[in-house]
Amino acid sequence: IQKLVQHKKLEKLAELWLHSNEISWEGLYPQGSVKRLSGLPNYPFARERYKISQIDPLSSSTIAPWSHQNTSDRAIDDAVGHNPICGTLMLQPYWREEAIFHEASPPNYEKHVVMLCEFGELSRTSGQMNGVDTLILQSSQPEIEQRFQAYVIQVFEYIKNIIANKPLGIVLIQIAMPYQGEQQLLSGLSGLLASAQREYPKLIWQLIQLEADTQEIAEKLQENSRFPGSQEIRYCDGKRWVADWRELEEPPTEGKHPWKDGGVYLITGGAGGLGLIFAQEIASQVQNATLVLTGRSPLDAPKQRQLEPLRSRGTQVIYEQVDVTQKQAVFSLTRRIQQDYGRLDGIIHSAGVLRDNFILRKTPDEIEHVLAPKVTGLVNLDQASRDLSLDFFLLFSSLVGALGNVGQADYAAANAFMDRYARYRNSLVAAQQRQGKTLSINWPWWKDGGMSIEAGIAKVLSETTGVVAMRTPVGIGALYRSFALAKDQILIFEGDLSRVKEYRNGMVKAPSRLGEQEPRTVPAASLQGPIAWPVHLPPYSVTPSHWLGEPDRLREQVIQQLKVQCGRVCRF
């Protein structure tokens, strides 16, 4: 390591540092070129920003003076608001036919892993490949939500082990599974895989859906390994299809709300965030509605005060302390609603929790907590209402489910499961086994509710991607427009449309060959400044412990700074 420091081999040092090796950073700087700055605020919440001019971190010049700028919450809000808001971008998933060109040569993978999910005996007879590590994903659990959670943890543990072993080359992970019936829900594993790749760019993934009785598992896996840019693949009727996103060609300019006078609606997570926003919207649009709001915690005084304006409009508001992950509690709730109000007209499932952490530091217990409300809770709600004449079943998902995200592998898998469930439930509606339109919406972060992010990070994202925090009127209008469409799932952005589309193309589409669109390598020296800024240390004294040992708020500040320099750290 010392020789690498002496010869300023920054890329290698950065890689070693990212794998928790101690680096003597001061050796990169000429003696006397770095000094402690004076004049910085002593009060950590002064809400003042100090900027430094761009310099060469390895030059012999001294650090330029810091410049001061007031950045109160209002100032940040104003800065975000000044970005050109051109409109709303609405995308839908679709399958496009894409043939395999057999003359393509396979990339040189350091490790190739195949996971065969619920193929039974076919896993042992049709899925064996030379030079490939094979893992069988099978569970004795009878319920689909239990099996999904088991597979998420199995795949997570395997990926965690791969990352911990620090492979130097590219690793390919392929998961093959059937897609008939409820097994299509298992493709929600894509959220976990996409997040793992964002944390560890050397990991390439493919999720390949095959007909349950296929005898050509190994052949399909081998041919797709030559095309790592195809990530979610399905074989149907002798053709190969690849999942993609496309913009809605003519989205409606407006839509009619799905609520009705005298309607009875169940909103999970309804005492805060998006649940409360839409409870307020229902109360403002219809008369004599009944809103049954649920949450895990007792209703405290501040939340009680938030609900009072709803009652003043003639809306009946009932809060039920119910954990949607408990099946019996959910069934009891729906029975009480029918007994007390005669019917249930619609469900909005907006409950969710976060346990953000990098894969190397995340635990199975954290994963189970994050999956439970969106996976088990959703299945419980659907089972408990299967015989009811619902008008709709709305699922509040996230962009993370579609794109993956650093630190949110479990949250991405949970939301991806919800997206698949909307499609699955609509198929049950078509088969007359359920009633009511199902729609999953991949929301961005909201300005006034939901899984929000700090204002400073929102400002950086706006400047670099064109995406801004969704304003409440825009989000409500987007839901109405989405509901007017005969779609299972809609992904929504708000912002400068030309820049948002450019960002979308870069974030969603994977390279078609290894070597294209390689992740940008960040020299280790350039990482020290962003980390040194919030901990008030000179850059040369920063070590990995300053990143890993600080609270979440500090890490968010570091991410904000890294976003400015690297353009690749993104939190939804």
LUMRO-446174 format. One record per residue (C-alpha): x, y, z. Coordinates in Angstrom, 3 decimals, decimal comma, m for minus. Layout:
! LUMRO-446174
X|Y|Z
...
END
This chain:
! LUMRO-446174
0,000|0,000|0,000
2,839|2,374|0,837
4,310|1,910|m2,653
0,941|2,669|m4,196
0,779|5,853|m2,116
4,283|6,856|m3,148
3,487|6,348|m6,824
0,012|7,913|m6,456
m1,855|4,888|m7,875
m5,189|6,451|m7,033
m7,568|3,971|m8,636
m5,970|1,000|m6,897
m5,885|2,878|m3,586
m9,557|3,762|m3,961
m10,435|0,114|m4,542
m8,434|m0,992|m1,497
m10,013|1,727|0,636
m13,513|0,704|m0,426
m12,680|m2,783|0,864
m11,830|m1,362|4,325
m8,030|m1,275|4,012
m6,236|1,427|5,998
m4,600|3,975|3,695
m2,031|6,590|4,779
m3,664|9,420|2,842
m1,286|12,146|4,019
1,416|10,575|1,859
m0,446|11,773|m1,245
m0,026|15,415|m0,334
3,199|17,426|m0,551
4,378|18,548|2,866
2,684|21,754|3,939
0,089|21,726|1,131
m2,793|20,958|3,491
m3,644|22,903|6,601
m6,585|23,161|8,967
m9,060|25,858|8,002
m10,187|28,504|10,413
m13,421|30,440|10,565
m15,773|27,460|10,301
m18,911|27,519|12,496
m18,673|25,807|15,873
m22,414|25,177|16,096
m23,192|22,039|14,031
m26,761|23,094|13,155
m25,963|26,651|12,050
m27,397|25,736|8,610
m24,576|27,517|6,825
m22,665|26,147|3,854
m18,976|26,728|3,189
m17,758|26,062|m0,327
m14,258|25,599|m1,626
m13,059|26,318|m5,144
m12,022|23,442|m7,389
m8,378|22,446|m6,890
m6,061|19,632|m7,853
m5,874|17,532|m4,679
m2,325|16,443|m5,510
m0,909|19,855|m6,434
1,426|21,773|m4,181
m0,864|24,784|m3,993
m2,504|25,587|m0,688
m6,235|25,219|m0,186
m8,250|28,179|m1,318
m10,342|30,089|1,217
m13,830|28,883|2,023
m16,743|30,930|0,789
m19,866|31,266|2,908
m23,462|30,959|1,824
m26,620|30,923|3,918
m28,634|27,752|3,227
m31,683|27,768|5,394
m34,514|25,375|4,633
m36,355|28,158|2,841
m33,306|28,966|0,738
m32,958|25,348|m0,315
m36,653|25,127|m1,105
m36,390|28,259|m3,239
m33,372|26,917|m5,095
m35,165|23,665|m5,888
m38,265|25,556|m6,936
m36,332|27,625|m9,466
m35,557|24,587|m11,587
m37,690|24,499|m14,732
m40,684|22,291|m13,996
m41,780|21,180|m17,423
m44,144|18,399|m16,498
m44,651|14,829|m15,430
m43,085|11,805|m17,082
m45,141|8,619|m16,886
m43,616|5,270|m17,855
m45,067|1,785|m18,128
m43,293|m1,580|m18,152
m43,540|m3,729|m21,253
m41,939|m6,743|m22,893
m40,124|m6,299|m26,184
m39,113|m9,208|m28,381
m35,350|m9,583|m28,708
m33,677|m12,472|m30,464
m30,340|m14,021|m29,486
m27,410|m13,723|m31,900
m25,570|m16,979|m31,380
m22,300|m15,761|m32,867
m21,739|m13,489|m29,859
m18,839|m14,653|m27,675
m19,389|m14,939|m23,909
m17,718|m12,293|m21,725
m14,892|m13,313|m19,423
m16,545|m13,687|m16,021
m14,454|m14,292|m12,938
m17,428|m16,036|m11,384
m20,694|m17,291|m12,882
m23,506|m18,165|m10,466
m26,814|m19,782|m11,415
m29,761|m19,918|m9,003
m32,643|m22,189|m9,957
m35,858|m21,174|m8,225
m38,775|m23,613|m7,784
m38,047|m25,869|m10,733
m38,236|m29,010|m8,581
m36,609|m32,060|m10,153
m35,819|m30,106|m13,312
m33,233|m28,218|m11,261
m31,200|m31,395|m10,913
m31,619|m32,723|m14,421
m31,676|m29,625|m16,649
m29,829|m26,846|m14,861
m26,273|m28,156|m14,451
m23,534|m26,254|m16,295
m19,784|m26,759|m16,352
m17,709|m24,149|m14,562
m20,773|m22,587|m12,952
m21,742|m22,439|m9,280
m25,336|m23,646|m8,950
m27,668|m22,860|m6,075
m31,151|m24,387|m5,716
m33,790|m22,011|m4,327
m36,534|m24,155|m2,855
m38,709|m23,672|0,207
m41,160|m25,896|2,045
m43,256|m22,861|3,044
m46,762|m23,154|1,568
m47,495|m19,443|1,118
m45,975|m17,399|m1,709
m45,079|m14,444|0,543
m43,174|m16,748|2,907
m41,272|m18,325|0,055
m40,445|m14,925|m1,455
m39,002|m13,668|1,817
m36,992|m16,877|2,202
m35,518|m16,487|m1,289
m34,698|m12,808|m0,740
m32,649|m13,728|2,317
m30,965|m16,687|0,576
m29,958|m14,576|m2,424
m28,928|m11,690|m0,180
m26,645|m13,902|1,915
m25,024|m15,345|m1,208
m24,412|m11,906|m2,715
m23,094|m10,613|0,598
m20,590|m13,455|0,668
m19,486|m12,706|m2,901
m18,885|m9,030|m2,092
m17,024|m9,921|1,109
m14,629|m12,127|m0,888
m13,650|m9,083|m2,994
m13,543|m10,563|m6,511
m11,399|m8,544|m8,900
m13,328|m9,439|m12,046
m16,940|m9,399|m13,209
m19,439|m11,692|m11,465
m22,586|m12,873|m13,288
m25,599|m13,983|m11,250
m28,475|m15,587|m13,136
m31,745|m16,527|m11,417
m34,091|m18,743|m13,414
m37,703|m19,312|m12,373
m41,134|m20,263|m13,750
m43,586|m17,408|m14,300
m46,971|m19,133|m14,293
m49,552|m18,282|m11,643
m48,347|m16,943|m8,327
m44,752|m17,888|m9,133
m44,544|m14,732|m11,260
m44,380|m12,822|m7,963
m40,932|m14,278|m7,294
m39,527|m12,053|m10,045
m39,635|m9,297|m7,425
m36,109|m10,517|m6,661
m35,086|m8,125|m9,440
m35,245|m5,244|m6,941
m32,631|m6,928|m4,759
m30,397|m7,700|m7,748
m30,612|m4,173|m9,169
m29,703|m2,673|m5,793
m26,786|m5,067|m5,388
m25,413|m3,956|m8,750
m25,692|m0,297|m7,745
m23,665|m1,018|m4,619
m21,222|m3,309|m6,392
m20,923|m2,487|m10,110
m18,840|m5,593|m10,830
m21,939|m7,679|m10,235
m24,009|m8,342|m13,367
m27,437|m9,914|m12,986
m30,127|m11,581|m15,037
m33,544|m12,827|m13,974
m34,785|m15,347|m16,525
m38,412|m16,514|m16,494
m39,123|m19,824|m18,210
m42,118|m22,022|m18,768
m42,475|m24,435|m15,871
m41,930|m27,584|m17,956
m38,987|m26,346|m20,002
m36,225|m28,894|m20,582
m33,680|m26,360|m21,820
m32,776|m24,482|m18,644
m29,002|m24,802|m19,083
m29,172|m23,792|m22,759
m31,224|m20,682|m22,012
m28,907|m19,637|m19,206
m25,816|m20,140|m21,341
m27,100|m18,171|m24,313
m28,210|m15,252|m22,125
m24,832|m15,104|m20,391
m23,461|m13,720|m23,677
m25,789|m10,711|m23,416
m25,372|m9,194|m19,941
m27,277|m6,058|m20,954
m30,560|m8,006|m20,923
m31,520|m8,131|m17,278
m35,096|m9,373|m16,980
m35,926|m11,967|m19,634
m38,918|m14,146|m20,350
m39,364|m17,051|m22,772
m42,912|m17,464|m23,993
m44,396|m19,190|m27,056
m40,948|m19,931|m28,416
m39,830|m16,290|m28,303
m37,423|m14,363|m26,094
m38,755|m11,179|m24,466
m36,846|m8,528|m22,497
m38,424|m6,225|m19,900
m38,136|m2,496|m20,561
m39,870|0,824|m19,890
m41,545|3,138|m22,349
m43,201|6,481|m22,061
m46,960|6,539|m22,228
m47,673|7,824|m25,722
m50,791|9,832|m24,921
m51,358|9,944|m21,175
m54,647|11,583|m20,247
m54,339|15,248|m19,376
m56,654|14,676|m16,432
m58,499|11,829|m14,791
m61,553|11,282|m12,661
m60,969|10,343|m9,050
m62,040|6,817|m8,043
m63,742|7,859|m4,781
m67,501|8,196|m4,406
m69,956|9,827|m2,028
m70,612|7,624|0,961
m67,697|5,353|0,078
m65,847|3,295|2,685
m62,062|3,186|2,251
m59,232|1,444|4,077
m55,841|3,212|4,054
m52,855|1,430|5,608
m50,207|3,775|6,931
m53,010|6,324|6,859
m51,958|8,440|9,828
m48,928|9,912|8,093
m47,059|10,384|4,834
m48,871|9,600|1,608
m51,663|7,795|3,444
m52,651|11,002|5,233
m52,309|13,073|2,054
m54,777|10,857|0,207
m57,094|10,658|3,194
m57,263|14,451|3,037
m57,852|14,303|m0,716
m60,738|11,860|m0,396
m62,338|14,009|2,297
m62,094|17,072|0,053
m63,571|15,398|m3,031
m66,589|13,446|m1,790
m69,271|13,704|0,860
m70,043|11,391|3,754
m67,053|9,135|3,137
m65,791|6,759|5,805
m62,024|6,451|6,143
m60,532|3,602|8,149
m56,880|4,454|8,748
m54,457|1,895|10,155
m51,039|2,018|11,753
m48,876|m0,096|14,029
m48,631|2,518|16,784
m51,290|4,108|18,976
m52,672|7,390|17,692
m50,835|10,117|19,607
m52,051|13,676|20,144
m50,202|15,295|17,180
m51,609|12,727|14,749
m55,040|13,078|16,293
m54,914|16,816|15,593
m53,987|16,095|11,956
m57,164|14,049|11,555
m59,543|16,594|13,056
m59,840|18,713|9,859
m61,031|15,600|8,026
m63,894|15,125|10,460
m64,915|18,778|10,184
m65,715|18,173|6,512
m68,321|15,550|7,348
m65,994|12,605|6,792
m66,098|9,811|9,336
m62,527|8,957|10,323
m61,660|5,842|12,311
m58,143|4,922|13,349
m57,371|1,250|13,958
m54,113|0,119|15,538
m53,461|m2,880|13,321
m50,264|m4,553|12,186
m50,970|m5,594|8,584
m48,303|m8,290|8,815
m50,571|m10,204|11,218
m53,022|m12,202|9,130
m55,684|m12,706|11,789
m55,673|m9,007|12,690
m56,253|m8,026|9,048
m59,096|m10,526|8,609
m60,701|m9,290|11,826
m60,413|m5,696|10,609
m62,148|m6,336|7,286
m64,947|m8,239|9,081
m65,484|m5,315|11,474
m65,604|m2,855|8,582
m68,294|m4,923|6,850
m70,293|m5,309|10,049
m70,080|m1,627|11,013
m70,405|0,045|7,585
m71,950|m2,589|5,348
m69,167|m2,688|2,757
m65,601|m1,781|1,780
m65,175|0,085|m1,516
m61,440|0,480|m1,873
m58,015|m0,143|m0,323
m54,903|2,031|m0,443
m51,838|0,152|0,775
m49,217|2,746|1,714
m47,624|1,125|4,777
m43,879|0,635|4,744
m40,694|0,853|6,815
m37,032|1,541|6,032
m33,881|m0,050|7,427
m31,302|1,413|5,041
m27,884|m0,202|5,140
m25,213|m1,408|2,757
m25,412|m5,102|1,848
m22,217|m5,885|3,756
m23,767|m4,412|6,918
m27,414|m5,379|6,477
m28,833|m8,225|8,555
m31,594|m10,769|7,839
m33,599|m9,246|10,698
m33,548|m5,850|8,966
m34,639|m7,474|5,712
m37,584|m9,220|7,355
m38,754|m5,958|8,960
m38,681|m4,143|5,615
m40,323|m6,918|3,600
m43,110|m7,633|6,071
m45,533|m4,690|5,542
m45,205|m4,558|1,762
m45,098|m8,306|1,100
m46,905|m10,129|3,906
m49,127|m7,117|4,573
m50,187|m6,912|0,938
m51,023|m10,609|0,686
m52,981|m10,446|3,945
m55,029|m7,492|2,690
m55,758|m9,195|m0,620
m56,742|m12,484|0,999
m58,978|m10,741|3,543
m60,798|m8,794|0,800
m60,929|m11,488|m1,873
m64,728|m11,840|m1,663
m65,500|m8,115|m1,381
m66,845|m5,942|m4,202
m63,944|m3,501|m4,272
m63,773|m0,652|m6,775
m59,987|m0,514|m6,562
m56,881|m1,747|m4,776
m54,097|0,877|m4,950
m50,505|m0,076|m4,103
m48,070|2,730|m3,276
m44,717|1,473|m4,521
m41,460|3,349|m5,114
m38,976|4,132|m7,864
m36,590|1,986|m5,858
m38,590|m1,105|m6,811
m38,048|m0,382|m10,487
m34,462|0,913|m10,451
m32,857|m0,440|m7,289
m30,912|1,781|m4,911
m27,785|1,853|m2,807
m28,493|0,729|0,747
m32,082|m0,327|m0,007
m31,821|m3,848|m1,412
m34,639|m5,082|0,850
m36,877|m2,073|0,224
m36,374|m2,475|m3,533
m37,332|m6,168|m3,386
m40,430|m5,366|m1,316
m41,637|m2,735|m3,780
m40,842|m4,935|m6,786
m43,023|m7,642|m5,234
m45,875|m5,127|m4,972
m45,479|m4,202|m8,637
m45,739|m7,852|m9,676
m48,688|m8,366|m7,356
m50,691|m5,689|m9,158
m50,317|m7,624|m12,400
m51,088|m10,914|m10,678
m54,200|m9,602|m8,945
m55,531|m8,090|m12,162
m55,219|m11,531|m13,734
m57,373|m12,856|m10,874
m59,899|m10,086|m11,573
m60,009|m11,196|m15,209
m60,625|m14,750|m13,997
m63,448|m13,447|m11,749
m61,579|m14,445|m8,595
m61,215|m10,845|m7,376
m63,027|m7,541|m7,892
m61,660|m4,061|m8,405
m58,867|m2,590|m10,502
m55,358|m3,041|m9,090
m52,733|m0,371|m9,754
m49,179|m0,101|m8,435
m47,555|3,337|m8,674
m43,787|3,729|m8,440
m43,671|7,102|m6,697
m40,605|9,326|m6,517
m39,932|11,135|m3,255
m42,577|13,687|m2,305
m42,075|17,224|m1,141
m44,698|16,976|1,607
m44,991|13,307|2,477
m43,944|9,722|1,937
m40,368|8,462|2,114
m38,801|11,910|1,844
m35,147|12,937|1,601
m33,265|15,896|2,997
m33,575|19,216|1,222
m29,884|19,453|0,405
m29,863|16,059|m1,303
m33,055|16,945|m3,170
m31,356|20,081|m4,468
m28,364|18,115|m5,750
m30,619|15,549|m7,441
m32,586|18,325|m9,096
m29,440|19,933|m10,430
m27,963|16,694|m11,773
m31,003|14,740|m13,030
m33,789|17,247|m13,519
m35,952|15,239|m11,095
m37,579|17,235|m8,304
m39,614|16,309|m5,252
m43,171|15,654|m6,337
m45,572|18,349|m5,222
m48,816|17,169|m3,695
m51,186|18,546|m6,391
m49,004|17,033|m9,110
m48,886|13,658|m7,362
m52,639|13,568|m6,826
m53,239|14,516|m10,454
m50,785|11,825|m11,576
m52,716|9,211|m9,615
m55,989|10,243|m11,247
m54,381|10,142|m14,697
m52,849|6,741|m13,952
m56,148|5,354|m12,718
m57,795|6,337|m15,998
m55,429|3,958|m17,818
m55,872|0,201|m18,110
m52,411|m0,481|m16,681
m51,056|m2,605|m13,856
m48,109|m0,380|m13,007
m47,032|3,215|m13,673
m43,699|4,874|m12,860
m43,788|8,644|m12,395
m41,188|11,445|m12,404
m41,699|15,166|m12,033
m39,194|17,719|m13,281
m37,474|19,161|m16,327
m38,696|16,598|m18,849
m35,748|16,758|m21,259
m33,274|16,147|m18,438
m35,492|13,617|m16,684
m35,726|11,558|m19,884
m31,948|11,682|m20,282
m31,577|10,557|m16,671
m34,155|7,808|m17,144
m32,334|6,438|m20,187
m29,070|6,322|m18,289
m30,486|4,785|m15,101
m32,827|2,161|m16,537
m31,004|0,827|m19,555
m28,045|m1,456|m18,916
m25,037|m1,724|m21,238
m25,520|m4,296|m23,962
m21,889|m5,436|m23,693
m19,414|m5,465|m20,869
m17,162|m2,455|m21,140
m19,903|m0,082|m22,300
m21,024|2,613|m19,880
m18,456|1,516|m17,305
m18,984|3,034|m13,853
m16,925|6,131|m13,335
m13,829|5,441|m11,216
m13,399|7,957|m8,428
m9,852|8,611|m7,176
m9,489|8,029|m3,459
m8,182|11,535|m2,900
m11,382|13,014|m4,282
m13,425|11,065|m1,718
m11,635|12,587|1,243
m12,952|16,096|0,798
m16,668|15,187|0,851
m16,141|13,040|3,939
m13,930|15,597|5,682
m16,489|18,378|5,150
m19,190|17,246|7,634
m16,750|15,788|10,224
m14,653|18,986|10,269
m11,325|17,269|9,552
m8,562|18,010|7,053
m8,891|15,690|4,042
m5,611|13,878|4,595
m6,750|12,711|8,070
m9,966|11,037|6,877
m10,144|7,239|7,279
m12,954|4,747|6,542
m14,052|4,915|10,186
m15,212|8,494|9,665
m17,682|7,200|7,081
m18,816|3,999|8,723
m18,922|5,170|12,299
m21,066|8,270|11,948
m24,857|8,560|12,272
m27,271|8,419|9,362
m27,556|12,195|9,076
m23,812|12,528|8,526
m23,796|9,795|5,909
m26,569|11,609|4,070
m24,432|14,763|4,026
m21,521|12,767|2,653
m23,748|11,237|m0,023
m24,852|14,726|m1,010
m21,251|15,806|m1,504
m20,344|12,626|m3,376
m23,323|13,179|m5,666
m21,873|16,523|m6,708
m18,486|15,003|m7,553
m19,428|11,529|m8,769
m22,950|11,897|m10,136
m23,781|8,297|m9,239
m25,079|8,313|m5,653
m28,864|8,586|m5,679
m31,337|8,181|m2,832
m35,133|7,801|m3,330
END
